[in-house]
Amino acid sequence: MACNFRAAMPKRLLPLLIALAALSAHAEKADRLKPMIFTAEKEGRLDSMNQRTELLGNVIITKGSLLLRAEKVDVRETRDGYHQAYASGTTGKPVSFHQARDTPGEAIEGTADQLEYDTRTETVRFIGNANVRRTRGATVADEVTGAVIVYDSRTEVFALEGGNASPNPNGRVRMVLMPRVQPDSPASAPATTPPAVLPLQPSTTITPPKKPS
């Protein structure tokens, strides 16, 4: 799986794939066995002949811990039962994505102008002003931004691409990787100052040992 995923990426992305492998941990495995549920406020259209579902207006898609929100979503089912979702947001309200990780309290969150999600490969493609974060509770542990970000939830590998749609100056990609050891953890605590050792003092008297009775 990892080999096929990397082969599909442009060569300029390979160094970033290697660098971002440091974010590794696994997405919630139980999500793979959960049903995909769709809801929308305005309208929905189901084309059974072509296995296609279209939703409009505050669309929400859930699959276990996975939560996707968008203004418009087009979902197509493949012949072997997998789904491909194409989502788009509106000005000031981008598409959002959230999925828990197997590590308790951690999750992957992301936003972009558009999003593509494939249940077969379990990959998410964030397109336009893409921002993806790994969170630990309410704290952002790591963050990546670019024009396009491809996230593989099976391998936890991120691929970034710069360009005009990047939120960063000059279309650059950006990574912020926080230290793995947190400031309040025992491993990072400063060493305790050893107690002062009093110098030995000579004795002016010697008490002879008692004779056994």
C-alpha positions in Angstrom: 0.0 0.0 0.0 2.7 2.5 1.0 4.7 1.8 -2.2 1.7 2.4 -4.5 0.8 5.6 -2.6 4.3 7.0 -3.0 4.6 6.1 -6.6 1.5 8.1 -7.4 3.0 11.3 -5.9 5.2 13.7 -7.9 8.9 13.3 -7.3 9.2 16.7 -5.6 7.0 15.5 -2.8 9.1 12.5 -1.8 11.4 14.3 0.7 8.3 15.6 2.4 6.8 12.2 2.6 9.9 11.0 4.4 10.0 13.9 6.7 6.3 13.7 7.6 6.5 10.0 8.4 7.6 11.2 11.9 3.9 12.0 12.5 3.2 8.3 12.4 0.5 6.6 14.5 -2.6 4.9 13.3 -6.0 6.3 12.6 -9.0 4.7 14.4 -9.0 1.1 13.0 -12.6 0.6 14.1 -13.8 3.2 11.6 -13.2 0.8 8.7 -16.1 -1.4 9.8 -18.6 1.4 10.5 -21.4 2.5 8.1 -21.1 5.8 6.2 -24.0 8.1 7.1 -25.0 11.2 5.1 -27.2 14.1 6.1 -28.0 17.5 4.5 -30.2 20.5 5.2 -31.3 21.6 1.7 -31.6 18.7 -0.7 -30.4 15.3 -1.6 -30.5 13.2 -4.8 -30.0 9.4 -5.0 -29.3 7.9 -8.4 -29.5 4.1 -7.8 -28.8 3.3 -11.4 -25.4 5.0 -11.4 -24.7 4.6 -7.7 -24.4 8.3 -7.1 -25.6 10.5 -4.2 -25.6 14.3 -4.3 -26.2 16.4 -1.2 -26.5 20.2 -0.7 -26.6 22.5 2.3 -24.6 21.9 5.5 -23.7 18.3 4.5 -22.5 16.0 7.3 -20.9 12.7 6.6 -19.9 10.3 9.5 -18.2 7.0 9.6 -17.3 5.9 13.1 -15.1 8.7 14.5 -14.7 10.3 11.0 -16.7 13.5 10.6 -16.8 15.5 7.3 -18.6 18.8 6.9 -19.2 20.6 3.6 -21.7 22.7 1.7 -21.9 20.3 -1.2 -21.0 16.6 -1.6 -21.1 14.2 -4.5 -20.6 10.6 -3.4 -20.1 7.8 -5.9 -20.1 4.1 -5.0 -17.8 1.7 -6.9 -18.9 -1.7 -8.2 -17.1 -3.4 -5.3 -18.9 -1.3 -2.7 -16.4 1.5 -1.8 -17.3 5.2 -1.8 -15.6 8.2 -3.3 -16.7 11.6 -1.9 -16.1 14.9 -3.5 -16.8 17.8 -1.2 -16.7 21.6 -1.6 -17.2 24.5 0.8 -18.1 28.2 0.4 -16.3 31.5 1.0 -15.5 31.7 4.6 -16.7 28.2 5.3 -14.3 25.5 4.1 -14.7 21.8 4.1 -13.7 20.3 7.5 -12.5 16.8 8.4 -11.9 15.1 11.7 -10.9 11.6 12.6 -9.8 10.0 15.9 -6.5 8.1 16.2 -5.8 4.9 18.0 -3.7 6.9 20.5 -6.3 8.0 23.1 -7.1 11.7 23.1 -5.5 12.3 19.7 -7.1 13.2 16.4 -6.4 14.4 12.8 -8.3 17.6 11.8 -8.1 19.5 8.6 -9.8 22.2 6.4 -9.6 23.1 2.7 -11.6 24.7 -0.1 -12.3 21.2 -1.5 -11.8 17.6 -0.3 -11.7 14.2 -1.9 -12.2 11.1 0.3 -11.7 7.5 -0.9 -12.9 4.6 1.4 -10.9 2.0 -0.6 -7.5 3.6 -0.1 -8.6 5.5 3.1 -6.9 8.6 1.8 -8.1 12.2 2.1 -7.0 14.9 -0.4 -7.3 18.5 0.9 -7.3 21.0 -2.0 -6.8 24.7 -1.8 -5.7 26.5 1.4 -5.2 23.2 3.0 -4.4 22.9 6.7 -4.1 19.6 8.6 -3.3 19.3 12.3 -2.6 16.5 14.7 -4.3 17.3 18.0 -3.7 16.1 21.5 -6.9 17.0 23.4 -7.3 20.7 22.8 -3.6 21.2 22.0 -2.2 21.3 18.4 0.7 18.9 18.4 1.7 19.1 14.7 0.5 21.2 11.8 1.0 21.2 8.0 -0.2 23.7 5.4 0.0 23.9 1.6 -1.9 24.1 -1.6 -2.6 20.4 -1.6 -2.2 17.9 1.2 -2.8 14.1 0.8 -3.4 12.2 4.0 -3.2 8.4 4.1 -5.0 7.3 7.2 -3.7 3.7 7.0 0.0 4.7 7.0 -0.4 8.2 8.6 1.8 9.7 5.9 1.2 13.2 4.6 2.2 14.5 1.2 2.3 18.3 0.7 2.4 20.4 -2.5 2.9 24.1 -2.8 1.3 26.5 -5.3 -0.9 29.5 -5.7 -3.6 27.9 -3.6 -1.3 27.7 -0.6 -2.2 29.9 2.4 1.5 30.5 3.0 3.6 33.4 1.4 4.9 32.7 -2.1 2.9 29.5 -2.3 5.2 27.6 0.1 4.4 24.5 2.1 4.9 24.8 5.9 5.3 22.2 8.7 5.3 22.9 12.4 6.4 19.8 14.4 6.2 20.1 18.2 8.7 18.2 20.4 7.6 14.7 21.2 8.5 15.2 24.9 6.2 17.7 26.5 7.5 20.3 29.0 5.5 18.8 31.9 6.6 15.2 31.3 9.1 13.5 33.7 11.6 13.0 30.9 11.9 16.7 30.3 12.0 17.8 34.0 15.2 19.4 35.1 17.5 17.2 37.1 17.1 17.5 40.8 20.0 19.3 42.5 21.7 16.7 44.8 21.7 17.6 48.5 24.8 19.3 49.7 27.4 16.9 51.2 28.8 18.0 54.5 32.6 17.7 54.8 34.0 15.2 57.2 35.1 16.6 60.5 37.9 15.0 62.7 36.8 13.7 66.1 38.5 15.0 69.2 37.5 12.0 71.4 37.4 8.3 70.7 35.0 6.2 72.6 36.5 2.7 73.1 34.2 -0.2 72.2 32.5 -2.0 75.1 34.0 -5.3 76.3 31.7 -8.3 76.0 30.3 -9.3 79.4 
